[in-house]
Amino acid sequence: MSAKPKGKSDQSGRPGGRKSMLLDFVNKRVGVITNDGRMLVGNMLGYDQVCNIVLDKCVERVFEPNQPMQTISSDSLNTFIIRGDDIAVIGEIDSEKDDKESWTGKTGHPIKPVVH
């Protein structure tokens, strides 16, 4: 008989499910795509029991067809709280590669909102 992990798990098989997966991103640069199609990049400071996350040094990358990508950063966007229900995708960004990448002149289509 094999031992089962204590606590709840989800499809990942990790105890604690999504919340324990978020632990891997704490104090790392992450990219977050929200359900309304926004792309936010920042250092993840933490999260809570309902998967709300806090990003520090946060910028928004705005893509438009036929226009260069815009990076929006301001004092009001520096520290950002994102509701867990609003997160479509979150992933770690390789800071070294991201810092070397020249985003000037990059174009792309905006991400369409998630429709439930």
N, C-alpha and C positions, 0 to 999 in steps of 0.2 A: 504494500500500500504506500503510495507516495504522499509526501507532505504537501498540503495546500497552503498558499500564502495567506497570512492573516489579513483581514479586511477585505473590502470590495476590490474588484478589478474590472477592467473593461476589455474591449477587443484586443488591446495591446498585451494583455496578460500580466501587466505590471500591477502590483498592489496599489490601490489608490486611484488608478485610472489616469484621466487627463491631468489631474492635479500633480501627480508624481512625475508625469512627463514634463510639466512646466518647470519643475525643479532644475532640470538640465539646462534651462535657458537663463537662470538667474545670474546676474553680473556678466552677461554676454550681450553682444550686439545681435539684435534680432530684426527681422522684417515681418511686418504684420499686414495682411490684407484683410480689410474689414468687409462685412457683408454689403456695404454700400459702394465697394470698389476702391476705397482709398488705400494707398500704400504708405505705411509709416515705418520708419527705421529709427531705432534708438537702443539704448542700453536698458535691458530689463532689470528693474530693481527688485520686483517681487510680484506676488499674486496672492489672492485670498481664496477662501473656501468655495466660491462660486466662479472661479477662474477669471475674475477681473484682474487685469495686469497694469503695472505702472512702468512707463518708459521714461528714461531720462535722456537728455541731449537728443530729443526727438525731432526729426524732420519729416516732412511729407514730400514724397516724390510724385509729381503730377505729370502724367503722360498724355499728350494730345497728338493726333495724327497731323503730320506736316508742320509740326512746331517742335522746337527743342524741349527736352524735359525740363521742368521747373522744380527747383528744390525750395520748399517753403519752410522757413524756420523763423521763429520770432520768440520773444520772451514769453508770449502766451502759449506757445507750442512746445517750449523747452521740456517741461515735465508733463506727461500726458497719461491719463487714466483711461483705459479702454475696457468697456464692459465685456465680460466673457461671452455673453450672448451675441455680441457684435463681431466677434473674431471668426473669420472664415478660414484663414491659414496663418500659421506662425512657424517661423523657422530661423535657425541660427545663420548669421551672415559672417563669412570669413572677413574679419576686419582688415587684414592685410591686403587681400585682393580688392575689397571694396574701396579702400583708400587709394589704391593705385589706379582704379578704373576712372577714366575720364567720362563723366556723364554729360559733358558739354556737347551739344549737338545731337544727342541720342533722341530718337523719336519712337513713338509707339502708340498703340491704341489704348484708350482707357479700359480698365477692367469693368465689365458690366456687373451691376449689383446682383447679389444672390436673391433669388425669388423663391419663397416657400409656398 
